[in-house]
Each structure stands twice: as C-alpha cells, then as structure tokens.
Amino acid sequence: METTAANVHDIVLADKLLHGEEQRVFGDAGYLGIQKRDEHKHRNDVSWYIAKRPGTRQKLDARRQKVEKIKASIRAKVEHPFRYIKHVFGYGKARYRGLAKNTQRLHLLAAFSNLLISEKYLWE
C-alpha cells in the first residue's frame, strides 16, 4: 500500500505495487497504457486487464461489455477492504496531517479492516 500527495497519479506508483511475479494485473481506467510505459515493457509474461473508460465502454458490443463487467467484478473483490477504511472508520476524505502521519494511519486502518474481514472466518 502506498500513500501519495494528491497530485500524483496512480500509474506512476504502479511499479512499487507490483512485486514482479504477477501473471495477471487488473486495474481501473487510471492505468490505461501501463504496459507501454518503460518500467513495464519488460513484463512480457503479464496479462494486463485494464478497464475501459466509461465513454468507451458505452460504445462496445454486448460481448465486450460482459468482459468489462467481469473485470469490474474482480476489482470489486480487491476494493472491499477499502470500504471498511472509508465507511466504517470514516477515512473517506483524508485530512492533511502530513504524508507520514497519513501513511501510518492508513496502515493501521488497513490492519483493522483485515481483522474485521477475517473475523467472520474464525467462527465458521
């Protein structure tokens, strides 16, 4: 997990988020063109599943729209812990406390959200 200033785009930090052994990478429309960037051109064995922008998605045929829906459903599973961070812990809007303090708080909230999610598996 990485935290940045508000003016840094997600695609810039993608290299830090990937460990190098990925076979498939799913991303939202903010990552369009990531496979063309210099730091990712060497990743020939990676399949990139990047969502289309909403305006482009509307123009697709039914089969392609179904593919986009599958991509979105996979990404939704990964985004679920962030729902806890935003809604349960009230971190929907980050207050400026400095990047170090925001990073520490976000790591703590991520740990708490992991505990909340894993709690349901303890009693099964």
CYANA upper distance limits for C-alpha pairs under 8 A (distance plus 0.5 A):
  1 MET  CA     17 LEU  CA      7.55
  1 MET  CA    107 HIS  CA      8.34
  2 GLU  CA     13 LEU  CA      8.30
  2 GLU  CA     17 LEU  CA      8.13
  2 GLU  CA    103 THR  CA      8.14
  3 THR  CA     99 LEU  CA      7.82
  3 THR  CA    102 ASN  CA      8.13
  3 THR  CA    103 THR  CA      6.36
  4 THR  CA      8 VAL  CA      6.85
  4 THR  CA     99 LEU  CA      7.59
  5 ALA  CA     99 LEU  CA      7.71
  8 VAL  CA     12 VAL  CA      7.62
  9 HIS  CA     13 LEU  CA      8.00
  9 HIS  CA     30 GLY  CA      8.41
 10 ASP  CA     14 ALA  CA      6.99
 10 ASP  CA     30 GLY  CA      7.28
 10 ASP  CA     31 TYR  CA      7.68
 11 ILE  CA     30 GLY  CA      7.21
 11 ILE  CA     31 TYR  CA      5.87
 11 ILE  CA     34 ILE  CA      7.38
 13 LEU  CA     17 LEU  CA      7.19
 14 ALA  CA     18 LEU  CA      6.88
 15 ASP  CA     19 HIS  CA      8.50
 15 ASP  CA     39 GLU  CA      7.55
 15 ASP  CA     40 HIS  CA      8.13
 18 LEU  CA     22 GLU  CA      7.78
 22 GLU  CA     46 VAL  CA      6.83
 23 GLN  CA     45 ASP  CA      6.90
 23 GLN  CA     46 VAL  CA      5.11
 23 GLN  CA     47 SER  CA      6.59
 24 ARG  CA     46 VAL  CA      5.95
 24 ARG  CA     47 SER  CA      5.18
 24 ARG  CA     48 TRP  CA      6.46
 24 ARG  CA     49 TYR  CA      7.70
 25 VAL  CA     46 VAL  CA      7.56
 25 VAL  CA     47 SER  CA      6.80
 25 VAL  CA     48 TRP  CA      5.54
 25 VAL  CA     49 TYR  CA      6.38
 25 VAL  CA     50 ILE  CA      8.24
 26 PHE  CA     48 TRP  CA      6.83
 26 PHE  CA     49 TYR  CA      5.19
 26 PHE  CA     50 ILE  CA      6.11
 26 PHE  CA     51 ALA  CA      8.36
 26 PHE  CA     71 LYS  CA      7.65
 26 PHE  CA     74 ILE  CA      8.36
 26 PHE  CA     75 ARG  CA      7.19
 27 GLY  CA     31 TYR  CA      6.48
 27 GLY  CA     49 TYR  CA      6.95
 27 GLY  CA     50 ILE  CA      5.24
 27 GLY  CA     51 ALA  CA      6.81
 27 GLY  CA     75 ARG  CA      7.64
 28 ASP  CA     32 LEU  CA      8.16
 28 ASP  CA     50 ILE  CA      6.17
 28 ASP  CA     51 ALA  CA      5.42
 28 ASP  CA     52 LYS  CA      8.03
 28 ASP  CA     75 ARG  CA      8.46
 29 ALA  CA     50 ILE  CA      6.79
 29 ALA  CA     51 ALA  CA      5.48
 29 ALA  CA     52 LYS  CA      6.00
 29 ALA  CA     53 ARG  CA      5.97
 31 TYR  CA     50 ILE  CA      7.03
 32 LEU  CA     50 ILE  CA      6.67
 32 LEU  CA     51 ALA  CA      8.02
 32 LEU  CA     52 LYS  CA      8.13
 33 GLY  CA     37 ARG  CA      7.55
 34 ILE  CA     40 HIS  CA      7.50
 35 GLN  CA     40 HIS  CA      6.04
 35 GLN  CA     41 LYS  CA      6.44
 35 GLN  CA     43 ARG  CA      8.43
 35 GLN  CA     48 TRP  CA      7.77
 36 LYS  CA     40 HIS  CA      7.34
 36 LYS  CA     41 LYS  CA      6.47
 37 ARG  CA     41 LYS  CA      6.68
 38 ASP  CA     42 HIS  CA      8.48
 49 TYR  CA     71 LYS  CA      7.45
 50 ILE  CA     71 LYS  CA      8.23
 51 ALA  CA     68 GLU  CA      6.87
 51 ALA  CA     71 LYS  CA      7.25
 51 ALA  CA     72 ALA  CA      7.86
 52 LYS  CA     56 THR  CA      6.70
 52 LYS  CA     57 ARG  CA      6.39
 52 LYS  CA     68 GLU  CA      7.86
 53 ARG  CA     57 ARG  CA      6.61
 54 PRO  CA     58 GLN  CA      6.91
 55 GLY  CA     59 LYS  CA      7.64
 56 THR  CA     60 LEU  CA      7.49
 57 ARG  CA     65 GLN  CA      7.16
 57 ARG  CA     68 GLU  CA      8.21
 58 GLN  CA     65 GLN  CA      8.44
 60 LEU  CA     64 ARG  CA      6.35
 60 LEU  CA     65 GLN  CA      6.50
 61 ASP  CA     65 GLN  CA      6.72
 62 ALA  CA     66 LYS  CA      6.75
 63 ARG  CA     67 VAL  CA      7.04
 64 ARG  CA     68 GLU  CA      6.87
 65 GLN  CA     69 LYS  CA      6.72
 66 LYS  CA     70 ILE  CA      6.81
 67 VAL  CA     71 LYS  CA      6.87
 68 GLU  CA     72 ALA  CA      6.74
 69 LYS  CA     73 SER  CA      6.69
 70 ILE  CA     74 ILE  CA      6.85
 71 LYS  CA     75 ARG  CA      6.84
 72 ALA  CA     76 ALA  CA      6.56
 73 SER  CA     77 LYS  CA      7.22
 74 ILE  CA     78 VAL  CA      7.51
 75 ARG  CA     79 GLU  CA      6.77
 76 ALA  CA     80 HIS  CA      6.76
 79 GLU  CA     83 ARG  CA      7.42
 80 HIS  CA     84 TYR  CA      7.74
 81 PRO  CA     85 ILE  CA      7.18
 81 PRO  CA    110 ALA  CA      7.85
 81 PRO  CA    113 SER  CA      6.49
 81 PRO  CA    114 ASN  CA      7.48
 81 PRO  CA    117 ILE  CA      8.07
 82 PHE  CA     86 LYS  CA      6.56
 82 PHE  CA    110 ALA  CA      8.25
 82 PHE  CA    113 SER  CA      8.41
 83 ARG  CA     87 HIS  CA      6.23
 83 ARG  CA     88 VAL  CA      7.88
 84 TYR  CA     88 VAL  CA      5.36
 84 TYR  CA     89 PHE  CA      6.94
 84 TYR  CA    113 SER  CA      6.22
 85 ILE  CA     89 PHE  CA      5.72
 85 ILE  CA     90 GLY  CA      7.24
 85 ILE  CA     91 TYR  CA      6.31
 85 ILE  CA     92 GLY  CA      8.01
 85 ILE  CA    106 LEU  CA      8.49
 85 ILE  CA    109 LEU  CA      6.46
 85 ILE  CA    110 ALA  CA      7.17
 85 ILE  CA    113 SER  CA      6.96
 86 LYS  CA     90 GLY  CA      5.64
 86 LYS  CA     91 TYR  CA      4.88
 86 LYS  CA     92 GLY  CA      4.77
 86 LYS  CA     93 LYS  CA      8.32
 87 HIS  CA     91 TYR  CA      7.35
 87 HIS  CA     92 GLY  CA      7.09
 89 PHE  CA    109 LEU  CA      7.82
 94 ALA  CA    102 ASN  CA      8.10
 95 ARG  CA    102 ASN  CA      8.48
 96 TYR  CA    102 ASN  CA      7.92
 97 ARG  CA    101 LYS  CA      6.37
 97 ARG  CA    102 ASN  CA      6.68
 98 GLY  CA    102 ASN  CA      6.71
 99 LEU  CA    103 THR  CA      6.50
100 ALA  CA    104 GLN  CA      6.73
101 LYS  CA    105 ARG  CA      6.63
102 ASN  CA    106 LEU  CA      6.55
103 THR  CA    107 HIS  CA      6.70
104 GLN  CA    108 LEU  CA      6.78
105 ARG  CA    109 LEU  CA      6.66
106 LEU  CA    110 ALA  CA      6.54
107 HIS  CA    111 ALA  CA      6.79
108 LEU  CA    112 PHE  CA      6.85
109 LEU  CA    113 SER  CA      6.58
110 ALA  CA    114 ASN  CA      6.69
111 ALA  CA    115 LEU  CA      6.86
112 PHE  CA    116 LEU  CA      6.79
113 SER  CA    117 ILE  CA      6.63
114 ASN  CA    118 SER  CA      6.49
115 LEU  CA    119 GLU  CA      6.44
116 LEU  CA    120 LYS  CA      8.00
117 ILE  CA    121 TYR  CA      8.42
118 SER  CA    122 LEU  CA      7.35
119 GLU  CA    123 TRP  CA      7.85
120 LYS  CA    124 GLU  CA      7.67
